[in-house]
Amino acid sequence: MAKSVDLITFEDLVTRQMNETLQKGSLASCLMGFLSAVLLYAMLRLNFVTGIEVPILWTLIGGVYSGVVWLLARAGKIRSARTWFVMLGFCTLPTSIYIIAFFMLPSGTATYITGPPGYLYFFLIVLTGFAFDFRLSLVAGLYAALQFSLAAHLAVPYLRSVVHADALLVQDLTQETFYHFKSMMMVMTGFTVGIVSRHVRALIADTLAKQRETMMVSRLFGQFVSSEVKDKILAQAGTLVQGEKRTVAILFCDIRGFTSFSEKVSPEHVVEYLNEYLDAMVRAINSAGGTIDKFIGDAVMAVFGGVMPLQKPCDAALAAALLMRAALNELNERRAKRSLPPIANGIGIHYGEVLQGAIGSAERKDFTVIGDTVNSASRIEGLCKDFNTDLVFSDAVYADASPAVQQRCRQVGTAKVKGREQEISLWTIDA
């Protein structure tokens, strides 16, 4: 049944719903047609009524046609041009009784022109609304009106022979204009159903577009942000997907000695090791208001002040770094109880302008940030080993931090970061 929600198109949805509806409706119509034919035939044979051969034949035709539609709908084959044939075919069923009567009965089409078949047209015109096609509903209204007008035109000469004391009744039966007025109502019904179906079509298409946008954002962000952050992301998804410039704090975190460690243990152990470690780091980052941009092997890249505007993104990034430090200490305590070696990492933070948005190919995009700030943050993280500390951040981060946070900072030195001509001051916060 089906395609995933993010791949389903409006036409797929309409086709599926229309086939399901017609499958149930046409089966009921088929059974009703055949049962009515059997019942009428039994009444005819038992002499309860006479002269009902035409209704019997008509109900059989309706039952057979409905059975064919049921088979097509059951196979999901009512789509595109076939939809027009099926829907307009239904609109021909009332006409079939007029055709049979014209050739078989003394009064021709006049016999049933004022009966139920004329009203059945309206129901069948409304039925075309399930296709959500304005043109189909309009054409169905015109088609039904043309058929009924022709039947009425053939019926009027016979109706003029009706004699009754009520002049208004005779006028109502014999004036062809009155029948054409009914045809005009069929046209208006088709037009109205078409307008409503067009409006509903627009609403459904808009809903599907929003679903795709929501799923796209969910796919871009995965499970790496808190529910609060995800709600804010979805609220401004259109802006995020288009891309924009933002001034943010970028945090990179990397495990020390991971490459040599992974060469010595099984892949399963590596995955378990990483999942336990990354889970602790992600919780710390989320709790400080950051969002995970990506995992690069054992490295984590997080953004502060991107999708979630923050008053002091650098304060938030430094708070996340301290929470990550505390979480790692707790993790190492648990590992020590299992006689496992401790994990050491390094954290680097830089602050500056980035381009934020959905970047990638037409088939797949990732929501990310790019720019010199990102590259510099990654290179600053690599300097943790040079300064023998687990946290290093740039003077841009220090300058944006609040005075209370600055008081806790300590300058560790200067370094020339690749891609920059001048050396930058580097800072840390002691444990």
C-alpha positions as CSV (number, residue, x, y, z in Angstrom):
1,M,0.0,0.0,0.0
2,A,2.2,2.0,-0.2
3,K,4.8,4.6,-0.6
4,S,6.3,6.4,2.4
5,V,4.5,9.6,3.4
6,D,7.3,11.8,2.2
7,L,7.2,10.4,-1.3
8,I,3.4,10.2,-1.8
9,T,2.0,12.8,-4.2
10,F,-1.3,14.5,-4.3
11,E,-2.4,12.4,-7.3
12,D,-1.3,9.2,-5.6
13,L,-3.4,10.1,-2.6
14,V,-6.5,11.1,-4.7
15,T,-6.1,7.9,-6.8
16,R,-5.9,5.7,-3.7
17,Q,-8.8,7.3,-1.9
18,M,-10.9,7.4,-5.0
19,N,-10.3,3.7,-5.8
20,E,-11.1,2.7,-2.1
21,T,-14.3,4.8,-2.2
22,L,-15.5,3.5,-5.6
23,Q,-14.6,-0.1,-4.6
24,K,-17.1,0.1,-1.7
25,G,-19.7,2.2,-3.5
26,S,-19.7,0.2,-6.7
27,L,-19.9,-3.1,-4.8
28,A,-23.0,-1.9,-3.0
29,S,-24.4,-0.5,-6.3
30,C,-23.7,-3.8,-8.0
31,L,-25.4,-5.9,-5.3
32,M,-28.3,-3.5,-5.2
33,G,-28.7,-3.6,-9.0
34,F,-28.7,-7.4,-9.2
35,L,-30.9,-7.9,-6.1
36,S,-33.4,-5.3,-7.5
37,A,-33.5,-7.1,-10.8
38,V,-34.2,-10.4,-9.1
39,L,-36.9,-8.9,-6.9
40,L,-38.6,-7.1,-9.8
41,Y,-38.5,-10.3,-11.9
42,A,-40.0,-12.3,-9.1
43,M,-42.8,-9.8,-8.7
44,L,-43.4,-9.9,-12.5
45,R,-43.6,-13.7,-12.6
46,L,-45.9,-13.8,-9.6
47,N,-48.2,-11.3,-11.3
48,F,-47.9,-8.8,-8.5
49,V,-47.0,-6.1,-11.1
50,T,-46.9,-5.9,-14.9
51,G,-45.0,-3.9,-17.4
52,I,-41.8,-3.6,-15.4
53,E,-39.5,-5.2,-18.0
54,V,-37.7,-1.9,-18.7
55,P,-36.8,-1.3,-15.0
56,I,-35.6,-4.9,-14.7
57,L,-33.3,-4.5,-17.7
58,W,-32.1,-1.1,-16.4
59,T,-31.2,-2.4,-12.9
60,L,-29.3,-5.3,-14.6
61,I,-27.3,-2.8,-16.7
62,G,-26.5,-0.7,-13.6
63,G,-25.5,-3.8,-11.7
64,V,-23.2,-5.0,-14.5
65,Y,-21.6,-1.6,-15.0
66,S,-21.1,-1.2,-11.2
67,G,-19.5,-4.7,-11.1
68,V,-17.0,-3.7,-13.8
69,V,-16.1,-0.5,-11.9
70,W,-15.7,-2.6,-8.7
71,L,-13.2,-4.9,-10.4
72,L,-11.2,-1.8,-11.7
73,A,-11.3,-0.1,-8.4
74,R,-10.3,-3.3,-6.5
75,A,-7.2,-3.5,-8.8
76,G,-6.5,0.3,-8.2
77,K,-6.7,0.9,-12.0
78,I,-9.1,3.9,-11.9
79,R,-6.7,6.7,-12.6
80,S,-5.9,9.5,-15.2
81,A,-8.1,9.3,-18.3
82,R,-9.8,6.1,-17.0
83,T,-11.3,8.2,-14.2
84,W,-13.2,10.3,-16.8
85,F,-14.6,7.2,-18.5
86,V,-15.7,5.7,-15.3
87,M,-17.3,8.8,-13.8
88,L,-19.0,9.9,-17.1
89,G,-20.1,6.3,-17.5
90,F,-22.0,6.5,-14.3
91,C,-23.6,9.7,-15.5
92,T,-24.9,7.7,-18.5
93,L,-26.8,5.1,-16.4
94,P,-29.9,7.3,-16.0
95,T,-29.9,7.9,-19.7
96,S,-29.9,4.2,-20.4
97,I,-33.5,3.8,-19.1
98,Y,-34.6,6.6,-21.4
99,I,-33.0,4.9,-24.3
100,I,-34.6,1.5,-23.5
101,A,-38.0,3.2,-22.9
102,F,-37.7,5.1,-26.2
103,F,-37.5,1.8,-28.2
104,M,-39.6,-0.5,-26.0
105,L,-42.5,1.6,-24.5
106,P,-45.5,3.3,-26.2
107,S,-44.8,6.6,-24.6
108,G,-41.0,6.4,-25.0
109,T,-38.9,8.6,-22.7
110,A,-42.0,10.3,-21.3
111,T,-42.7,7.2,-19.2
112,Y,-39.8,8.0,-16.8
113,I,-38.9,11.6,-17.5
114,T,-40.4,12.8,-14.2
115,G,-39.3,9.8,-12.2
116,P,-36.2,9.0,-10.1
117,P,-33.7,8.7,-13.1
118,G,-33.8,12.5,-13.5
119,Y,-32.8,13.0,-9.9
120,L,-30.1,10.3,-10.1
121,Y,-28.1,12.6,-12.4
122,F,-27.5,15.0,-9.5
123,F,-26.2,12.3,-7.2
124,L,-23.8,11.0,-9.9
125,I,-22.6,14.6,-10.6
126,V,-21.7,14.9,-6.9
127,L,-19.9,11.6,-7.1
128,T,-17.4,13.1,-9.5
129,G,-16.2,15.3,-6.7
130,F,-14.2,12.4,-5.3
131,A,-11.8,12.9,-8.3
132,F,-11.0,16.5,-7.1
133,D,-11.0,17.6,-10.7
134,F,-12.9,20.8,-11.5
135,R,-13.0,20.1,-15.2
136,L,-14.5,16.6,-14.7
137,S,-17.3,17.8,-12.4
138,L,-18.1,20.7,-14.8
139,V,-18.1,18.3,-17.8
140,A,-20.2,15.8,-15.9
141,G,-22.8,18.5,-15.2
142,L,-22.9,19.6,-18.8
143,Y,-23.0,15.9,-20.0
144,A,-25.9,15.0,-17.7
145,A,-27.8,18.2,-18.7
146,L,-27.4,17.5,-22.4
147,Q,-28.7,13.9,-21.9
148,F,-31.7,14.9,-19.8
149,S,-32.6,17.8,-22.2
150,L,-32.5,15.4,-25.1
151,A,-34.7,12.9,-23.3
152,A,-37.1,15.7,-22.3
153,H,-37.3,16.9,-25.9
154,L,-38.3,13.4,-27.0
155,A,-40.8,13.1,-24.1
156,V,-42.7,16.4,-24.5
157,P,-44.8,15.4,-27.6
158,Y,-46.2,12.4,-25.7
159,L,-46.8,14.4,-22.5
160,R,-48.9,16.9,-24.4
161,S,-51.6,14.3,-24.7
162,V,-52.0,14.4,-20.9
163,V,-55.4,15.8,-19.9
164,H,-56.2,17.0,-16.4
165,A,-58.4,19.5,-14.7
166,D,-55.4,21.1,-13.0
167,A,-54.0,23.5,-15.6
168,L,-50.8,24.1,-13.6
169,L,-50.1,20.4,-13.4
170,V,-50.5,20.0,-17.2
171,Q,-48.3,23.0,-17.8
172,D,-45.6,21.6,-15.5
173,L,-45.7,18.3,-17.4
174,T,-45.9,19.6,-20.9
175,Q,-43.7,22.8,-21.0
176,E,-40.3,21.7,-22.3
177,T,-38.7,24.9,-20.8
178,F,-39.3,23.5,-17.3
179,Y,-37.2,20.4,-18.1
180,H,-34.4,22.5,-19.5
181,F,-34.4,24.5,-16.3
182,K,-33.7,21.3,-14.5
183,S,-30.8,20.7,-16.9
184,M,-29.5,24.1,-16.0
185,M,-29.5,23.1,-12.3
186,M,-27.4,20.0,-13.3
187,V,-24.9,22.3,-14.9
188,M,-24.8,24.5,-11.8
189,T,-24.4,21.4,-9.6
190,G,-21.4,20.3,-11.7
191,F,-19.9,23.8,-11.4
192,T,-20.5,24.0,-7.6
193,V,-19.0,20.5,-7.0
194,G,-16.0,21.5,-9.1
195,I,-15.4,24.6,-7.1
196,V,-15.7,22.7,-3.8
197,S,-13.4,19.9,-5.0
198,R,-10.9,22.5,-6.3
199,H,-10.9,24.1,-2.8
200,V,-10.5,20.8,-1.0
201,R,-7.8,19.8,-3.5
202,A,-5.8,23.0,-2.6
203,L,-6.2,22.3,1.2
204,I,-5.0,18.7,0.8
205,A,-2.1,19.7,-1.4
206,D,-1.1,22.3,1.2
207,T,-1.3,19.7,4.0
208,L,0.8,17.3,2.0
209,A,3.4,20.1,1.3
210,K,3.6,20.8,5.0
211,Q,4.0,17.1,5.8
212,R,6.8,16.8,3.4
213,E,8.5,19.9,4.9
214,T,8.1,18.5,8.4
215,M,9.5,15.2,7.4
216,M,12.4,16.9,5.6
217,V,13.3,18.8,8.7
218,S,13.0,15.7,10.8
219,R,15.2,13.9,8.4
220,L,17.7,16.7,8.3
221,F,17.9,16.9,12.1
222,G,17.3,13.3,13.0
223,Q,17.1,12.6,16.7
224,F,19.9,14.9,17.8
225,V,17.9,17.8,19.2
226,S,15.5,18.1,22.1
227,S,11.8,18.2,21.6
228,E,11.7,21.9,22.4
229,V,14.3,22.6,19.8
230,K,12.6,20.5,17.2
231,D,9.3,22.4,17.7
232,K,11.1,25.7,17.0
233,I,12.8,24.2,14.0
234,L,9.5,23.0,12.5
235,A,7.9,26.4,13.2
236,Q,10.5,28.1,11.0
237,A,11.3,25.2,8.7
238,G,10.7,27.2,5.5
239,T,13.4,29.8,6.4
240,L,15.8,27.1,7.5
241,V,15.5,25.1,4.3
242,Q,16.1,28.3,2.2
243,G,19.4,29.1,4.0
244,E,20.5,32.3,5.7
245,K,23.6,33.9,7.3
246,R,23.8,33.6,11.1
247,T,26.4,34.5,13.7
248,V,26.9,31.4,15.9
249,A,29.2,29.6,18.2
250,I,30.6,26.4,16.7
251,L,31.7,23.5,19.0
252,F,33.9,20.6,17.9
253,C,34.6,17.7,20.2
254,D,36.9,14.8,19.4
255,I,38.0,11.7,21.3
256,R,41.7,11.4,22.0
257,G,43.4,8.3,20.7
258,F,40.3,6.9,19.1
259,T,42.0,5.7,15.9
260,S,44.5,3.5,17.8
261,F,41.7,2.3,20.1
262,S,39.4,1.3,17.2
263,E,42.2,-0.8,15.6
264,K,42.5,-3.0,18.7
265,V,38.9,-3.9,19.4
266,S,36.0,-5.4,17.4
267,P,33.6,-3.2,15.4
268,E,30.8,-4.2,17.7
269,H,32.8,-2.9,20.7
270,V,33.6,0.3,18.9
271,V,29.9,0.9,18.2
272,E,28.9,0.3,21.8
273,Y,31.8,2.5,23.0
274,L,30.8,5.4,20.7
275,N,27.0,5.1,21.4
276,E,27.6,5.4,25.1
277,Y,30.0,8.3,24.8
278,L,28.0,10.2,22.2
279,D,24.8,9.8,24.1
280,A,26.3,11.5,27.1
281,M,27.7,14.3,24.9
282,V,24.5,14.9,23.0
283,R,22.5,15.2,26.3
284,A,24.9,17.8,27.5
285,I,24.8,19.9,24.3
286,N,21.0,19.7,24.1
287,S,20.6,20.8,27.7
288,A,22.6,23.9,27.0
289,G,20.4,24.9,24.0
290,G,22.8,23.6,21.3
291,T,21.9,21.5,18.2
292,I,24.0,18.7,16.8
293,D,25.1,19.5,13.3
294,K,26.7,16.2,12.5
295,F,28.8,13.3,13.8
296,I,32.1,12.8,12.0
297,G,33.3,9.4,13.2
298,D,34.0,10.0,16.8
299,A,33.8,13.8,16.5
300,V,30.7,15.9,17.3
301,M,29.9,19.2,15.7
302,A,27.4,21.4,17.5
303,V,25.9,24.9,16.8
304,F,24.7,27.5,19.3
305,G,22.5,30.3,18.2
306,G,21.6,28.8,14.8
307,V,18.2,27.2,14.6
308,M,17.5,28.4,18.1
309,P,18.4,32.1,18.6
310,L,20.3,32.6,21.9
311,Q,21.0,35.8,23.7
312,K,24.5,34.7,24.5
313,P,25.5,31.8,22.2
314,C,29.1,31.8,23.5
315,D,27.9,31.4,27.1
316,A,25.7,28.5,26.0
317,A,28.6,26.9,24.1
318,L,30.9,27.2,27.1
319,A,28.2,25.9,29.4
320,A,27.8,22.9,27.1
321,A,31.5,22.3,27.2
322,L,31.5,22.2,31.0
323,L,28.5,19.9,31.0
324,M,30.3,17.6,28.6
325,R,33.3,17.6,30.8
326,A,31.1,16.6,33.8
327,A,29.3,14.0,31.8
328,L,32.6,12.5,30.6
329,N,33.8,12.3,34.2
330,E,30.6,10.5,35.2
331,L,31.0,8.1,32.3
332,N,34.6,7.4,33.1
333,E,33.6,6.5,36.7
334,R,31.1,4.0,35.4
335,R,33.7,2.6,33.0
336,A,36.2,2.3,35.8
337,K,33.7,0.1,37.7
338,R,33.7,-2.2,34.7
339,S,37.5,-2.2,34.5
340,L,37.4,-0.2,31.2
341,P,39.9,2.4,30.3
342,P,38.9,6.1,30.6
343,I,37.9,8.2,27.6
344,A,39.6,11.6,27.0
345,N,38.4,14.2,24.6
346,G,39.2,17.7,23.4
347,I,36.7,20.6,22.8
348,G,37.3,23.6,20.6
349,I,34.9,26.5,20.2
350,H,34.9,29.5,17.8
351,Y,32.4,32.3,17.2
352,G,31.6,34.0,13.9
353,E,29.3,34.2,10.8
354,V,28.2,31.1,8.9
355,L,25.8,30.2,6.1
356,Q,23.1,27.9,7.5
357,G,20.6,25.9,5.5
358,A,19.8,22.6,3.7
359,I,22.8,21.8,1.5
360,G,23.3,18.9,-0.8
361,S,21.9,17.3,-4.0
362,A,18.4,17.2,-5.3
363,E,18.1,13.6,-3.9
364,R,19.5,14.2,-0.5
365,K,20.2,17.3,1.6
366,D,21.7,17.8,5.0
367,F,20.9,20.8,7.2
368,T,24.3,22.2,8.2
369,V,26.4,25.3,8.6
370,I,29.4,26.2,6.4
371,G,32.0,28.9,6.4
372,D,35.4,29.9,7.8
373,T,34.1,29.9,11.3
374,V,33.4,26.2,11.1
375,N,36.9,25.4,9.7
376,S,38.5,27.5,12.4
377,A,36.5,25.8,15.2
378,S,37.7,22.4,14.0
379,R,41.3,23.6,13.9
380,I,41.1,25.2,17.4
381,E,39.8,21.8,18.7
382,G,43.0,20.2,17.4
383,L,45.1,22.6,19.5
384,C,43.9,21.1,22.8
385,K,46.8,18.7,22.8
386,D,49.3,21.5,22.2
387,F,48.1,23.4,25.3
388,N,47.5,20.2,27.4
389,T,43.9,20.9,28.1
390,D,40.5,19.5,27.2
391,L,38.9,22.8,26.3
392,V,40.2,25.6,24.0
393,F,38.2,28.5,22.6
394,S,39.0,31.6,20.6
395,D,39.2,35.3,21.7
396,A,36.0,35.8,19.7
397,V,34.3,33.5,22.1
398,Y,35.8,35.2,25.1
399,A,34.8,38.6,23.8
400,D,31.2,37.6,23.4
401,A,30.9,35.8,26.8
402,S,29.3,37.6,29.7
403,P,31.5,39.2,32.4
404,A,30.6,36.4,34.8
405,V,31.8,33.8,32.4
406,Q,34.9,35.8,31.5
407,Q,36.0,35.8,35.1
408,R,36.3,32.0,35.0
409,C,38.4,32.0,31.8
410,R,42.2,31.8,31.5
411,Q,44.3,32.6,28.5
412,V,46.5,29.7,27.5
413,G,48.5,31.4,24.7
414,T,48.3,32.3,21.1
415,A,48.5,30.2,17.9
416,K,48.3,30.6,14.2
417,V,45.3,28.7,12.9
418,K,45.5,27.4,9.4
419,G,43.6,29.8,7.0
420,R,44.3,32.9,9.1
421,E,47.3,35.2,8.6
422,Q,47.4,36.5,12.2
423,E,47.7,34.5,15.4
424,I,44.7,34.4,17.7
425,S,44.4,34.3,21.4
426,L,43.2,31.1,22.9
427,W,41.4,30.6,26.2
428,T,40.2,27.8,28.5
429,I,38.2,27.3,31.7
430,D,39.9,25.1,34.2
431,A,38.2,22.1,35.8
